[in-house]
């Protein structure tokens, strides 16, 4: 039966999930690591790089994601968020990956 009052542990669980997303985002969206990955991808002749979390989560609203987006925009790279779905034992779960692109001047 549903109650109007959340369970006492609900705020703790919500904070735990947010903390985990922030930790994952801080690693995945580390500006220097991403700059290195872009440089390596470009060195292989590519014009895009995808950053996908290890599990299907939404990191778009994390501080690390926003800092990276601001940095990439400042250096002229384009970014796009793409949803992706992973089958988790017959149950689809959706996450978001970040595409970073760069093009040669026309």
C-alpha positions as CSV (number, residue, x, y, z in Angstrom):
1,X,0.0,0.0,0.0
2,X,1.3,3.5,-0.9
3,X,1.6,6.1,1.8
4,X,1.8,9.9,1.4
5,X,5.0,9.9,3.6
6,X,8.2,8.6,1.9
7,X,10.0,5.8,3.7
8,X,12.7,7.2,6.1
9,X,15.5,5.8,4.0
10,X,14.3,7.4,0.7
11,X,16.3,10.6,1.0
12,X,19.4,8.5,1.7
13,X,18.8,6.3,-1.3
14,X,18.2,9.3,-3.6
15,X,21.4,11.0,-2.3
16,X,23.4,7.7,-2.8
17,X,22.3,7.5,-6.4
18,X,23.1,11.2,-7.1
19,X,26.5,10.8,-5.5
20,X,27.2,7.7,-7.6
21,X,26.2,9.6,-10.8
22,X,28.4,12.5,-9.8
23,X,31.4,10.2,-9.2
24,X,30.9,8.4,-12.5
25,X,30.5,11.7,-14.3
26,X,33.7,13.2,-12.7
27,X,35.7,10.2,-14.1
28,X,34.0,10.0,-17.6
29,X,33.9,13.7,-18.2
30,X,37.3,14.7,-16.8
31,X,38.4,17.5,-19.1
32,X,42.0,16.6,-19.5
33,X,41.2,12.9,-20.1
34,X,38.6,13.9,-22.7
35,X,41.0,16.3,-24.4
36,X,43.5,13.4,-24.7
37,X,40.8,11.0,-26.0
38,X,39.8,13.6,-28.7
39,X,43.4,14.0,-29.7
40,X,43.9,10.3,-30.0
41,X,40.7,9.8,-32.0
42,X,41.7,12.7,-34.3
43,X,45.1,11.1,-34.7
44,X,43.4,8.0,-36.0
45,X,41.5,10.0,-38.6
46,X,38.2,10.2,-36.8
47,X,36.0,13.2,-36.5
48,X,34.0,12.2,-33.5
49,X,34.2,10.6,-30.1
50,X,31.5,8.9,-28.1
51,X,31.6,8.9,-24.3
52,X,29.3,6.2,-22.8
53,X,28.9,5.4,-19.2
54,X,29.7,1.8,-18.1
55,X,26.0,1.4,-17.1
56,X,22.9,2.9,-18.6
57,X,22.5,6.1,-16.5
58,X,21.7,9.7,-17.2
59,X,24.7,12.0,-16.4
60,X,23.5,15.0,-18.4
61,X,22.7,17.1,-15.4
62,X,25.9,16.5,-13.4
63,X,28.3,19.4,-12.7
64,X,31.1,17.5,-14.5
65,X,29.0,17.1,-17.7
66,X,28.1,20.8,-17.7
67,X,31.8,21.8,-17.1
68,X,32.9,19.6,-20.0
69,X,30.2,20.9,-22.3
70,X,31.2,24.5,-21.5
71,X,34.8,23.7,-22.1
72,X,34.2,21.9,-25.4
73,X,31.9,24.7,-26.7
74,X,34.7,27.2,-25.8
75,X,37.2,25.3,-27.9
76,X,34.8,24.9,-30.9
77,X,33.7,21.3,-30.6
78,X,30.1,20.3,-31.1
79,X,28.4,18.0,-28.6
80,X,25.2,15.9,-28.8
81,X,23.5,13.6,-26.3
82,X,22.2,10.3,-27.6
83,X,20.0,7.9,-25.8
84,X,21.0,4.2,-25.9
85,X,19.2,1.1,-24.6
86,X,20.8,-1.9,-22.9
87,X,19.0,-5.2,-22.4
88,X,19.1,-6.0,-18.7
89,X,17.8,-9.5,-18.6
90,X,14.9,-8.9,-20.9
91,X,14.2,-5.5,-19.4
92,X,15.5,-2.4,-21.4
93,X,17.2,0.4,-19.6
94,X,18.1,3.7,-21.2
95,X,21.2,5.8,-20.7
96,X,22.8,8.7,-22.5
97,X,26.1,8.9,-24.3
98,X,27.9,12.1,-25.3
99,X,29.0,12.6,-28.9
100,X,31.8,15.1,-29.4
101,X,32.5,16.1,-33.0
102,X,34.9,18.2,-35.0
103,X,35.0,18.9,-38.7
104,X,37.7,20.2,-41.0
105,X,37.2,23.7,-42.3
106,X,35.4,23.8,-45.7
